[in-house]
Amino acid sequence: MTDKPLKETARTTMEWGEVEKYIKQAANAFEAYRLCPKSRRANFLRQIAREIGAIRADLVETSHRETHLPEGRLNGEIDRTINQINLFAAVLEEGSWVNAIIDTANPQRTPVPKPDIRQMQLPIGPVCVFGASNFPFAFSVAGGDTISALAAGCPVLYKAHSAHPETSVLVSGCIERAAGQMNMPNGVFAALVVTREVSIQVITHPSVTAVAFTGSFSGGKALYDAAVRRPVPIPVYAEMGSINPVFLLPDRLKHHADATAAGLVASNTMGAGQFCTNPGLMVMLQSPETEQFLAAYGKQLAEQTCHTMLTPGIYDAYSAGIKHLKSIGELSILAEGKTDKLLSDTAVPIAFRVRGTDFLRNSALREEYFGPASIHVIAEDNAELLEIANMLDGQLTAGVWCTDDDIESFSPLFRILERKAGRLMINGAPTGVEVCHAMVHGGPFPATTDARSTSVGTQAIYRFTRPVSFQNYPEKLLPVELRGDNGSDIWRKVDGELTKKSL
């Protein structure tokens, strides 16, 4: 925990000397923290969740004032944050996440005796976490990145986001109080208020072993470039954006055009469109059914208004992006939503339409416009629709709205999308990311810097661990999870078979 509450520095940028002190504390805390019994780390996480729940009203009031997000949304996000903290605590207690693998020795094997080799995941060291502007709780101070790193056994250096500094103060206090009450090592968590330049210094410090980031492509790529130029490069798990393509197939639109439009309008305008999974691109075939869908989408979008965006900077970027799109001659406006004249910095929902051939020629139409905007691409035929799917960059999500007949007719599309995104959906909007064991919130570059990982769900813990083999180690030197008696009572793979039996 920090020596000085973040409250005292929330409005004051820290000098490098102070920041370096926290980095050294984190490095010193690592050995003691990684050796804490898993049950003790689980209790620490649960105490963080209790501390957050205890100040829910203050958190909602403060965050609503800072982010303009509706109170209902913020309460739901706090629930998600508490649930994901408790989920990781349960993972720690169950214990099998360490992936214990044991290949027993065979001294009689010829021509060379087989050694005893045992493997499991170990934490890597202090982690630097950069939170998101659009999720003040679930992707912020005590969000999934921080909690998965703490669960893995790694101290966390959290770079506070300027979009919600006072909210960050309150949540940081929850972690600090929990660390004190659970007697965690000094330095297990620190919140930093630093400039972009100092952020680069943090991630290039030799004691920092990994980076987690949620934000813009330019921000994530800058961190990645700095990290790989280090004398000892470190992994950067940066989520940097996505247009989340949705393919609308003809038989689905023939039977469910209005319902499909309603679901996608709601998803695109939710939270003023400020979701990394916002459906920004919709691809369909030229047909009367498509025109019916577009008419329904346009009618429903025209009735939509949005609340104030998270920051003036995000509003300005959205406005500039829409101005640029309006200047592209190949695009036509399908519909625009309403303006709330009583609020400042409110994004106007907008949808454009474009022919498939024009979309393929213009790379600007494949960029993310963070807010309630969508581009509807009308492909001339099946071949052009598949060409569009093939040329898309990496995405967080890709969806198909279809019937069983569509699946038969467009089977190549599904194979293409498997190469393009981390989460694939049938007849569902991409917004709303379930926190569970099977979730993948990631995807090929440029959606993220490492398509092999996820930032949501329990598999996120593996970003901050590495596999280590122990060969011919005596029992007393082995981690408890690898010892013969299986005192942790976890599932282990022993000579190729899953078992809880002792050796």
MIKESE-124732 format. One record per residue: x, y, z of N, C-alpha, C, O in turn. Coordinates in steps of 0.2 Angstrom, whole numbers, plus 2048, in hexadecimal, padded with zeros to 3 digits. Each point is the difference from the previous one (the first is absolute). Example, Ala and Ser with C-alpha at 12.3 -4.5 7.8 and 13.67 -1.06 7.14 Angstrom:
8427E48277FC8068008048068008057FF803/7F98067F98048068017FC805803803806801/
This chain:
8047FA8007FC806800804806800806800802/7F88067FC8038068008018038077FC7FF804/80A8057FD8018038067FB8068017FE802805/8018017F57FC8068007F97FF7FC8017FE7FA/7F98038097FA7FF7FC8008047FA8038057FF/7FA7F87FC8008037F97FC8068008018057FC/7FA7FC8097FC8068018058068007FE8057FE/8087FB8058048058018038027FA8038067FF/7FD7F67FC8048017F97FC8007FA8028007FB/7F77FF8067FB7FF7FA8018067FC7FF7FF7FA/8028068088008067FC8078037FE8028047FD/8037F88068078027FF8047FB7FD8007FA803/8048077F88047FB7FC8067FE805803805802/7FE7F57FE8067FE8048068017FD8017FF7F9/80480380A8078007FE8037F97FF7FE7FB803/8078047F98037FA7FE8037FD8077FF7FA801/80480A8038037FD8067FB7FC8048017FB803/7F98087FE7FB7FD8047FD7FA7FD7FF7FB803/8008057F67FE7FA7FC8057FB8017FE7FA801/8088077FE8057FB8018007FD8068027FA801/7FD8098057FF7FD8067FB7FB8008017FB803/7F98067FA7FB7FB8008027FA7FC7FE7FB802/8058067F98037FB7FC8047FB8048007FA7FF/8058098048047FC8057FC7FD8058027FA802/7F98098017FC7FC8057FD7FA7FD7FF7FB803/7FE8067F77FD7FB7FD8057FA7FE7FE7FA801/8088087FD8057FA7FF8027FD8068007FA800/80080A8068027FD8067FA7FB8038017FB803/7F98077FB7FA7FC8037FF7FA7FC7FD7FB802/8068047F87FE7FB7FC8027F98037FB7FB800/80B8048028027F98037FB7FE8067FE7FA800/80080B8047FC7FE8067F97FF7FD7FD7FB803/8018097F97F97FF7FD7FF7FA7FC7FB7FD801/8098017FB8007FA7FC8007FA8047FD7FB7FE/8068058088007FA8047FA8008057FF7FB804/7FD80A7FC7FA8008047FC7FA7FE7FF7FF7FA/7FE7FD80B7FB7FB7FE7FB8027FC7FD806801/8007F67FA7FB8027FC7FA8028037FC8057FE/8027F88087FB8028048008078037FB803800/80B7FF8028018078027FF8057FB7FD805801/8067FA7F97FE8047FA7F98017FF7FD8057FE/8007F58027F88007FF7FD8048057FB8047FE/8077FC8087FD8048068018077FE7FC804802/80A7FE7FC8028077FE7FB8027FB7FD806800/8027F67FB7FB8027FA7F98018037FD8057FE/8017F78067F98008027FF8078057FB803800/80B7FE8037FF8068058008077FB7FC804802/8077FC7F88008057FC7F98017FD7FD805800/7FF7F57FF7F98007FE7FC8038057FB8047FF/8067FA8077FC8038068018078017FB804801/80B7FE7FE8018088017FD8047FB7FD805801/8037F87F87FC8047FB7F98008017FD805800/8007F58027F98008027FE8058057FA802800/80A7FF8057FF8048067FF8077FE7FD804804/8067FE7F78008087FE7FC8007F98028057FC/7FA7F78027FC8007FA7FD8077FE8018027FB/7FC80080A7FC8077FF8058057FE7FF8047FB/8067FD8098058057FE8047FF7F98018047FD/8007F58028037FF7F97FB8027FB8028037FB/7F87FB8057FB8027FB7FF8077FF8008037FA/80080180C7FF8077FF8068047FD7FF8047FC/8077FA8068068037FE8017FE7F88028047FC/7FD7F68038017FE7F97FB8037FB8028017FA/7F87FF8087FB8037FC8028087FE7FF8027FB/80380180A8028078008068017FB8018047FC/8047F78048068007FC7FF7FE7F98038027FB/7F97F88048007FD7FA7F98017FC8007FF7FA/7FB8048097FA8017FD7FC7F97FF7FB8017FD/8087FA8057FC7F97FF7FA800804801802806/7FA7FB7F87FA7FF8048017FC8078047FC800/7F88068058017FD8067FF7F88008037FC803/7F88027F97FE7F97FF8067FC7FD8017FB802/8028087F98067FD7FD8057FF8058047FB800/7FE80B8048057FF8047FF7FB8068057FD802/7F58038007FE7FB8058017F97FD8037FB804/7FB8047F68017F97FD8087FF7FF8027FA801/80280B7FE8077FF7FF8037FE8068057FC801/7F98078058037FF8067FE7F88028047FD802/7F68017FC7FE7F98018057FB7FC8027FB803/7FF8077F78057FC7FC8078008038037FB800/7FF80B8028078008038007FC8078057FC800/7F68048048007FC8068007F97FE8037FB803/7F98037F87FF7F97FE8067FD7FD8027FB801/8028097FB8067FE7FD8067FF8058047FC800/7FC8088058058008067FE7F98038057FC802/7F58038007FE7FA8048017F97FB8027FB803/7FE8067F78017FB7FB8077FE8008027FA801/80380B7FF8077FE8018027FD8068047FC801/7F88078058027FD8067FE7F88008047FC803/7F68027FA7FE7F98008057FC7FC8027FB801/8018087F98057FD7FC8067FE8048037FB800/7FF80A8048067FF8057FF7FA8058047FC801/7F68048027FE7FB8048007F97FD8027FB803/7FB8057F77FF7F97FD8077FE7FE8027FA801/80380A7FD8077FE7FF8027FD7F98068017FF/7F67FD7FD8027FC7FB8038057FA8037FD7FB/7FC8098068028057FB8088007FF8028027FB/8017FB80A8088007FF8027FB7FB8068007FE/7F57FC7FF8027FB7FB8067FC8028057FF7FD/7FA7FD8098057FC8028017FA7FC7FB7FC7FE/80B8027FF8017FB7FC8067FC803805803801/7FA7F67FF8057FC8038027FA7FC7FB7FC7FE/80B8047FF8027FA7FD8057FC804806802802/7F87F88018047FD8058067FD7FD8007FE7FA/80580080A8077FE7FD7FF7F87FF7FC7FD803/8088017F88017F97FF8077FE7FF8038017FB/8007FE80B8087FF7FF8027FA7FC8057FF7FE/7F67FC8018027FA7FC7FF8017F88017FB7FC/7FC80B8028008017F98068007FD805802802/7FB7FA7F88068007FC7FF8037F97FA8007FE/80B8037FF807800802802805805805800803/7F68057FE8018068057FB8008057FA7FF7FF/8088018087FA8008057FC8067FF8038067FE/7F77FA8047FB8058008018048067FF7FD806/80280A7FA8008048077F98018027FB8007FC/80480280A7FA8038038008077FE804804802/7F67FE7FB7FF8077FD7F98028027FB7FD7FF/8058098057F98038028008077FE805804801/7F57FE7FD7FF8077FD7FA8038037FB7FD802/80580A7FF7FB8048028018077FE8058027FF/7F68028028008077FF8028048067FE7FF805/8078067FA8028048058008077FE8008027FA/7FE80380B8008077FE8068037FE8067FE801/7F98077FB8068037FC8038068048068027FF/7F68028058038068037FC8068007FA7FF7FE/8088078047FC8068007FD8017F98038007FB/7F78028057FC8017FA7FD8088007FE802805/8038017F57FD8077FF7FA7FF7FD8007FE7FA/7FB8058087F98007FE7FE8077FE800805804/7FD7FC7F67FD8067FD7F97FF7FF7FE7FC7FC/7FE8078087F87FF8007FD8047FA8038047FD/7F77FB8027FC8027FB7FC8068027FE801806/8008047F57FC8068017F97FE8017FC803804/8027F77F87F97FF7FF7FD7FB8057FA7FF801/80A7FE8047FE7FC8058038028068067FD802/7F78078028048038068017FB806803801805/7F97F97FA8017FB8058037F97FD8057FE802/7F77FF7F98027FA7FE8077FF7FC8037FB800/7FF80B7FD8068007FD8058058038038047FC/7FC7FD80A8048068038047FE8068037FA800/7FD8098058047FF8068007F98038057FD800/7F58018017FF7F98027FD7FC7FB7FC7FB802/8058067F87FD7FC7FA8047FA7FF8047FE804/7FA7FF7F68027F97FF8088007FF8037FB802/80080A7FB8078008008047FF8078047FC801/7FA8098038038008077FE7FA8038057FD804/7F58017FC7FE7FA8048037F97FE8027FC804/7FF8037F58037FA7FE8078008018037FB802/80180B7FE8078018028017FE8078047FC802/7F88078038007FF8077FF7F88018037FD805/7F88007F87FE7F98018067FC7FE8027FB803/8028077F78057FC7FE8068008058057FC800/7FB8098048068018058058067FE805800803/7F88057F98048057FE7FE8078037FA801800/80B8038037FE8068027FE8057FA8027FE7FB/7FA8078077FD8047FA8028078017FF803806/8038007F58018087FF7FB8027FC8007FF7FA/7FB8058087FA8027FC8018077FE800805805/7FF7FC7F58018077FD7F98038007FC7FE7FC/8028078097F98028007FE8047FA8048047FD/7F67FB8017FD8037FA7FE8078017FC801805/8058047F77FE8078017F98017FF7FD805802/7FF7F67FB7F98017FF7FC8008067FB802801/8087FA8047FC8008078057FF8068007FB803/80380B7FE8057FF8057FE7FF8078027FD804/7F88067FE7FD8008077FD7F98018017FD805/7FC8007F57FE7F98018067FB8018007FC804/8068067F98067FC8018028008078037FC803/7FD80A8008028018077FC7FC8048037FC805/7F68037FA7FC7FC8058017F97FF8017FC805/8008027F58017F87FF8077FF8028017FA803/80480A7FC8077FF8038007FF8078047FC803/7F88088008007FF8087FD7FA8028027FD805/7F98007F77FE7F98028057FB7FF8017FC805/8038047F68067FB8008058018058027FC803/7FF80B7FF8058018057FE7FE8078047FD804/7F58047FD7FE7FE8078007F88008017FD805/7FD8007F68007F97FF8077FD8018017FB804/8048087F98077FE8018028008078037FC803/7FB80A8008028018077FD7FB8058037FD805/7F68027FA7FC7FB8048037F97FF7FF7FC805/8038027F58027F97FF8077FF8018037FB7FE/80180A8048078008028047FE7F98057FC801/7F98077FA8047FF7FA806804800801805803/8057F87F98068048007FF8077FE7FD8027FB/8078038088008077FE8038007F98057FE7FE/7F78057FD8028017F97FC7FB7FC8018007FA/7FA7FC8087FC7FC7FC7FC8047FB7FE7FD7FB/8008098077FC8047FB802807801801803806/7FF8017F58028078007FC8037FA8007FE7FA/7FD8088077FC8047FB8058067FE802803805/7FF7FE7F58058057FE7FC8057FC7FC7FE7FB/8058088067FD8067FC8068037FC804804803/7FD7FA7F78068027FC7FE8027F97FB7FF7FE/80A8047FF7FF8037F98027FA7FB8027FA802/7FC8077F88027FA7FB8077FF8008027FA7FF/80280B8018077FF8008037FC8068047FB7FF/7F98068078027FC8067FD7F97FF8037FC803/7F88037FA7FD7FA7FF8057FB7FC8017FB802/8028087F98057FD7FC8067FE8058037FA7FF/7FF80A8058057FF8057FE7FA8048057FC802/7F58048007FE7FA8058017FA7FC8037FB803/7FA8047F78007FA7FD8077FE7FD8017FA7FF/80480A8018067FF7FE8057FE8068067FF7FF/7F78028078047FF8068027F88007FB7FC7FF/80A8028038027F98007FC7FC8058007FA7FF/7FD8098067FC7FC8057F97FE7FD7FD7FC803/8018087F87F97FF7FD8007FA7FB8058007FC/7F77FB8058007FA7FC7FB7FF7FB8007FB7FC/7FB8098047FA7FF7FB7FC807801800803804/7FC7FE7F67FC8068007F97FD7FD7FF7FC7FC/7FC8078077F97FF7FE7FD8077FF800805804/7FC7FC7F67FE8067FE7F97FF7FC7FF7FB7FD/7FD80A8047FA8017FD7FF8077FD800804804/7FF7FD7F68008077FD8018007F97FE7FC7FC/80580A8028008017F88067FC7FD8047FD804/7FC8037F68057FC7FC8078048018057FD801/7FA8097FE8078048018037FF807806800800/7F68008058027FF8078037FA8018067FF803/7F67FB7FB8037FA8018067FE7FC8047FD802/7FC8067F88067FE7FB8068048038067FD800/7F98098038068038038037FC806806800800/7F67FD8048027FC8058037FA7FE8067FE802/7F77FF7F98037FA7FD8078017FD8057FC802/7FC8097FA8068027FD8068018068057FE7FF/7F98068068058018058027FA8048057FF802/7F67FC7FF8017FA8048057FC7FC8047FC803/7FB8037F68047FB7FC8078037FF8047FD7FE/7FD80A8038078037FF8047FF806806802800/7F77FC8068047FF8068067FB7FF7FF7FC7FC/8068058088057FB8007FD7F98018027FB7FD/7F98048077FD7FA8027F88027FE7FD802804/8017FC7F67F98017FE7FB7FD8058027FB803/7F88087FD7FB7FD8057FA8007FC7FF8047FB/7FC7F78067FA8007FD7FB806801800803806/7FD7FF7F57FB8068017F97FD7FD7FF7FE7FB/7FC80280A7F97FD7FE7FC8067FF7FD803805/8038007F57FC8067FF7FA7FF7FC8007FD7FA/7FA8058097FA8007FC7FF8077FD800805803/8007FB7F68018077FD7FA8027FB8008057FD/7FB7F78037FA8027FC7FE7FB7FB8047FB7FE/7F68067FF7FD7FB7FC7FA8037FD7FC804803/8027FA7F67FA8027FD7FB7FB8017FA8017FE/8077F98047FC7FB8027FB7FE7FA7FA802801/8087FC7F97FB7FF7FB7FB7FB8018007FB804/7FA8077F97FA7FB8017FE7FF7F97FF8047FC/8007F68027FE7FD7FA7F87FE8007FE7FC804/7FE8077F87F97FF8007FE7FC7FA8008037FA/7FE7F78077FF7FC7FA7F98007FE7FB801804/8037FD7F67FA8027FD7FA7FC8037FB804800/8057F68017FA7FD8037FF8038077FA800802/80B8018027FE8048067FC8067FF7FC802804/8078027F77FC8077FF7F97FF7FD7FC804801/8047F67FB7F97FF7FE7FB7FF8057FA8027FF/8087FB8067FB7FE8068008048067FB800804/80B8047FD8018038068038077FF804802804/7FA8027F78048067FF7FF805805804803803/7F67FE8007FE8058058037FE806803805804/7FD7F57FF8037FE806808801800803801805/7FF7FD7F58088007FF802808801805801803/7F78037F98028078017FF803807804804802/7F77FA8017FF8028078067FE805802804804/8007F67FB8067FE8048068037FF804802804/7FD8007F58078037FF800807801805803802/7F58017FD800807802801801808804804802/7F97F78018018018088077FF802803803804/8007F87F88077FE8028058067FE804802803/7FA8017F78058057FD7FF807804805803800/7F67FE8037FF8078038007FF808801805804/8007F57FF8017FF8078068038028058007FE/7FA8048088058048038048057FB806801801/7F58027FB8038057FB8057FC7FB8048047FE/7FB7F68018057FC7FC8077FF8028047FF7FC/7FD80380B8078008028027F98038027FF806/7FD7FC7F68027F98028057FD7FB7FF8027FA/8067FB8088057FD7FB7FD7FB7FC8037FE7FB/7F77FF8077FC7FB7FC7FA8037FC7FC7FC7FE/80480A8017FB8047FD8007FD7F88058007FD/7F57FE8017FF7FE7F98018067FB7FB8037FF/80B7FE7FE8018067FC7FF7FE7F98008057FC/8007F58028007FE7F97FB7FA7FF8007FB803/7FB8067F87FB7FB7FE8007FF7F98008057FC/8017F58028017FD7F97FA7FC7FE7FE7FB804/7FF8077F67FA7FC7FE8008007F98048037FC/7F87F88017FF8007F97FB8047FD7FB802803/8068017F77FB8047FD7F97FC7FE8017FB7FD/7FA8078067F97FC7FF7FB804803801805804/7F87FA7FB7FB8038038007FF8077FE805804/8047F67FF8007FE8078058058037FE802806/8077FF7F78058058037FD807800802803805/7FB7FF7F67FD8078007FB8008067FF805803/7FD7F67FE7FB8008068048018067FE803805/8087F97FC804801806802807801800803805/8038007F68038068007FB805802801805803/7F97FB7FA7FA8048027FF8008077FE805803/8017F57FF7FF7FF8088058038047FF803805/8077FB7F9806803804800807800801804805/7FE7FF7F58008088007FA803804801805803/7FA7F87FD7FA8028038018008087FF805803/8047F67FF8017FF807806804803800803805/8057FE7F68068048027FE807801802804804/7F97FF7F77FE8078007FD8028077FF806801/7FE7F58037FD8018068058008067FE802806/8087FD7F98057FF8058048078028018047FC/8007FD80B8048058028057FD8057FF7FA802/8078097FF8057FD8048028058057FF806800/8037F88068038048058068037FF8047FE7FB/7FF8068098068047FF8067FA8008007FC804/8048057F78067FC8008058008067FF805804/8057F67FC804800806805806802800802805/8038007F58048068017FF8057FA7FE7FE7FB/8048088068008057FA8047FD7FA7FF8017FA/8077FC8088057FE7FB7FD7FA7FC8018007FA/7FB7FB8097FD7FB7FD7FA8037FB7FF7FE7FA/7FD8078097FB8037FB8038037FA7FE8007FB/8088048068038037FB8027FB7FB8008027FA/8037F98088037FB7FB7FA7FD7FC8017FE7FA/7F980080A7FB7FD7FC7FD8057FB7FE7FF7FA/8018088087FE8057FB8048017FA7FE8007FB/8098008068048007FB8007FA7FB8008017FA/7FF7F98097FF7FA7FC7FA8007FC8007FE7FA/7FB8048097F98017FC8018057FA7FD7FF7FB/8068068078018067FB8047FD7FA7FE8017FA/8077FB8078047FD7FB7FC7FB7FC8008007FA/7FC7FC8097FB7FB7FD7FB8047FB7FF7FD7FB/7FF8088087FB8047FC8038037F97FD8017FB/80A8008058038037FB8027FA7FA8028027FB/7FD7F88078017FB7FB7FA7FF7FB7FB7FE802/8068037F87FB8007FB7FC7FA7FF7FA8007FF/80A7FA8027FD7FA7FF7FB7FE8067FB7FB7FF/8058088067FC7FF8067F98047FF8008067FE/7FB7F78047F98048017FE7FF8078017FB803/7FB80A8007FE7FF8067F97FC8007FC8027FD/8047F98077FA7FC8017FB8038057FA8007FE/8098028077FC8048058048038058067FE801/7F88078038038038057FB8018067FA8007FF/8097FF8077FB8008067FF8088028018047FC/7FD7FC80A7FE8078038058038048057FD802/7FB80A7FF8058038047FC8038067FB802800/8097FC8067FD803806803807801806800802/7F68057FD803807801801802807803805801/7FB7F78048018028078067FD802802802806/8027FA7F68067FD8038058027FB7FF8017FA/8078008098068017FC8047FA7FE7FF7FB803/8058057F78047FA7FE7FC7FA7FF8027FB802/7F88067FB7FC7FA7FF8017FD7F97FF8047FB/8037F68048017FD7FA7F97FF7FC7FB7FD803/8048057F77FA7FE7FC8017FA7FD8057FF7FC/7F77FC8058007FA7FC8008007F97FC8057FD/8077F87FF8008007F98027FA7FC8047FC803/7F98027F88017FA7FC8018027F97FC8057FD/8097F87FF8018027F97FF7F97FC8007FB803/7FF8067F78007FA7FC8058017FA8018067FE/8027F57FF8058007FB8007F97FC7FE7FB803/8038067F78017FA7FC8067FC801805802803/7FB7F77FD8057FC8018068027FD806800802/7FA8017F78068027FC803806803806801800/7F68048028038068038037FF807805803801/7F87F98028037FE8078077FD7FF804801804/7FC7FA7F88077FD7FF8058047FD8067FF802/7F98077FB8058057FE8028058058068027FF/7F67FF8068028058058017FE8077FC7FE803/80B8027FF8027FE8067FD8048067FF7FD805/7FF8097FA7FD8048057FA7FD8037FE802805/7FE7FB7F77FA7FD8028017FA8047FB7FD803/80B8007FE8017FB8048038028078037FB804/7FD80B7FD8038038077FB8008057FA8007FE/8088008087FB8018067FE807801804804800/7F67FD8007FD8078027FC7FF8077FB7FE800/8098048057FE7FE8077FA804802800806802/7FA7F77FE7FA8038017FA7FD7FC8017FB7FD/7F98088037FA7FC7FD8008017F97FB8037FD/80A7FB7FF8008007F98007F97FD8037FC803/7FA8037F78017FA7FD8008017F87FD8057FE/8067F77FF8018007F97FD7F97FD8027FB802/7F98067F97FC7FA7FE8027FF7F97FF8047FB/8047F68048037FF7F97FC7FB7FC7FE7FB803/8008077F77FC7FC7FC8047FC7FB8028037FB/7FF7F78068047FC7FB7FB7FE7FA7FA7FF801/80A8017F97FC7FE7FA7FE7F98007FB7FE7FD/8097FD8057FF7F98008047FC805803804804/7FC7F67FD8037FC8058088017FF803800806/8008007F4807800800803807803805800803/7F78057FB802807803800800808804803803/7F67FA7FF8007FF8088057FD803803802805/7FF7F87F88067FC8028078048008047FF804/7FC8057F68068047FF801805806805801802/7F58028008008058058027FD807804802803/7FA7F87FE8027FC8068077FF800803800805/8007FE7F58077FE800805805801805800803/7F98067FB804806800800804807804805801/7F77F98038008038078067FF8048037FB800/7FF80A8048057FF8057FE7FC8067FA7FE800/80A8018057FE7FC8067FB804804801806800/7FB7F78037FA8038047FF7FC8078027FB801/7FB8098037FE7FD8067FB7FB7FF8007FA803/7FB8087F97FA7FC7FF7FE8007F98028047FC/7FB7F78027FC7FF7F97FA7FC8018007FB803/7FB8087FA7F97FD8017FD7FE7F98018047FB/7FB7F78057FB7FF7FA7F97FF8037FF7FC805/7FD8077F87F97FF8017FD7FC7FA8008027FA/7FD7F88087FF7FB7FB7FA7FB8027FE800806/8007FC7F57FC7FB8018047F97FF8058017FD/7F87FA8048037F97FE8028007F88057FE7FE/7F68057FF8018007F88068047FE8037FE7FC/7FD8088088068047FE8077FD8028048007FC/7FC7FC8098067FC8028027FC7FB8067FF7FE/7F57FD7FF8027FC7FA8038047FA8047FD7FD/7F98088028018047FA8078048008038027FB/7FF80080B8068048028057FD804803803804/7FE7F67FC8047FD804807803800804800805/7FF8027F5807803800801806804805801803/7F58037FE8018068048027FE807804804803/7F97F78008027FE8078077FE801803802805/8007FB7F68077FE8018048067FF806801804/7F88047F88048067FF800804807806802802/7F57FE8017FF8048068047FD806802804804/7FF7F67FC8047FD805807802800803800805/8008037F5806803800800807802806803800/7F58008017FF8078007FF803807801806801/7FC7F68047FE8038068017FB8068017FA7FF/7FE8098078017FC8067FA7FD8027FF7FB804/7FB8087FB7F97FE8027FC8007FA7FF8057FC/7FE7F58027FB8007FB7F97FE8027FF7FD805/7FC8077F87F97FF8037FC7FF7FA8018027FA/7F97FA8087FB7FF7FB7F98048037FF7FE806/7FE8067F67FA8038028008048077FC7FF804/80A8047FD8018048068048067FF8048007FC/7FA8058088048068008068008048017FC805/8058077F88067FF8038018038078047FE804/7F88087FE8018038067FD7FB8057FB7FD7FF/8088048077FF7FB8068047FA8007FF7FB7FC/8078068088057FB8007FF7FC806801802806/7FD7F87FA7FF7FB8058077FF8048057FE7FC/7FB80380A8067FE8047FF7F98027FD7FE805/8077FD7F88007F98028067FD7FE8058037FD/7FB7F68038067FC7FF8028007F98068007FE/7F58007FD8017FE7F98008077FC8027FF7FA/7FE8078098008067FC8078017FD805800804/7FB8037F68068037FD7FE8077FE7FC8017FC/8078048088008077FE8078027FD804802804/7FD7FD7F68068017FD7FF7FF7F87FB7FF7FE/80B8017FF7FF7FE7F98078027FC804803803/7FC7FB7F78068027FC8018077FF7FC804801/80B7FE7FE8028077FF7FC8037FA7FF7FC7FB/7FF80A8068018058057FB801805800804804/7FB7F77FD7FC8008068047FF8067FE804805/8077F87FB8048008068077FE7FE8017FF7FA/80480280A8077FE7FF8027F98018057FE7FE/7F67FE8058017F98007FA7FC8007FC800805/8037FD7F57F97FC7FF8007FA8047FB7FD800/80A8018048007FA8047FD8008078007FC803/7FE80A7FE7FE8028077F98038007FD8027FB/8007FF80B7FA8038018008058068047FE805/7F98077FB8008058067F97FF804800803805/7FC7F87F97FA7FF8047FF7F88018027FD7FB/7FC80180B7FF7F98018067FE804806803800/7FA7F78038057FD8048067FE7FC806800803/7FA7FF7F78067FF7FC8058068008067FF7FE/7F88078048048068008067FF8058058047FF/7FA7F88068067FF8048067FE7FD805801803/7FA7FB7F78067FD7FD8058067FD8057FE7FE/7F88088018048057FD8068028058058027FE/7FA7FC8098058028058037FA803803801806/7FD7FA7F78047FA8028047FD7FA7FF8027FB/8067FA8078047FC7FB8017F98028007FF806/8007FC7F68017F98028077FF8028058027FC/7FC7FA8098077FE8038007F98017FB7FD803/80A7FF7FA8017F98018057FF806806804800/7F97F78048057FE8068027F97FE7FC7FC800/80A8037FF8037FA7FE8047FD806804803802/7FA7F78008037FC8058018048078057FF803/7F68057FE8008048067FE7FC8067FB7FC800/8088058067FD7FC8067FA8038027FE8067FF/7FE7F68057F98038028008068047FC8057FE/8097FC8068008068048018077FC7FE805803/8057FA7F78018067FC7FA8017FB8008067FD/7FC7F58027FB8017FB7FA8058037FF800806/7FE8047F67F98038027FC7FB8038007FA7FD/7FB8088077FC7FB8037FB7FC7FB7FE7FB801/8018097FA7FB7FD7FB8037FA7FC7FD7FD7FD/80A8038038037FB7FC8037FA8058037FB7FD/7FC8058098027FB8057FC7FA7FF7FA8007FE/8097FA8047FD7FA7FF7F97FF8047FC7FC7FD/8038078087FA7FF8047FA8047FE7FB7FF802/8068057F97FB8057FE7FC8038057FA7FF801/80A8048047FD8038067FB8067FE7FB801804/8058017F67FC8067FE7F97FD7FD7FC8047FF/8047F58007FA7FD7FD7FE8037FA7FA8027FF/80A7FF7FC7FE8037FA8017FA7FA8037FB801/7FA8077FA8007FB7FA8078027FD8028057FF/8027F57FF8068007FD8017FB7FB7FC7FB800/8088077FB8017FB7FA8067FC802806802800/7F97F78028067FC8028007FB7FB7FC7FC7FE/80A8047FF8027FB7FA7FA8007FB7FE7FA7FE/80080C8007FB8007FB7F98008027FB8007FC/8037FE80A7F97FF8037FE805805804801805/7F68027FB7FE8058057FE7FC8067FC7FB800/8068078067FF7FD806801804806803805800/7FA7F98068018048068047FB805801801805/8017F97F88037FB8048078028028038047FD/7FF7FA8098078018028057FB7FC7FE7FB7FD/8088078038057FC7FC8027FA8048047FC7FE/
